[in-house]
Amino acid sequence: MDNRVPAQAFPAWETLQEELTERGLTSKDLATILGRSVEVAEQILTGRRPIGITTARKLEAAWGVSADFWLNLQQRYQWFLAEKGKQK
């Protein structure tokens, strides 16, 4: 029997919120960076929309934080949720 528990993973949107705060930026600023509406930016910032390849690349271009970083955060969190769901 497998009793392993997946390690805690943090949502990419939470890290993105922290990054915006550190840079003194708002969801409107994020929308401008992404070339998307404020509504879409807010969906990303609340986890209702995942950080995809295009978003990750735009964040990389704007801030120099690699697209891989954002995509890995997103993927690891989704994996964590899937594994956590299996444990119930």
Secondary structure, 3 states (H helix, E strand, C coil): CCCCCCCCCCCHHHHHHHHHHHHCCCHHHHHHHHCCCHHHHHHHHCCCCCCCHHHHHHHHHHHCCCHHHHHHHHHHHHHHHHHHHHCC
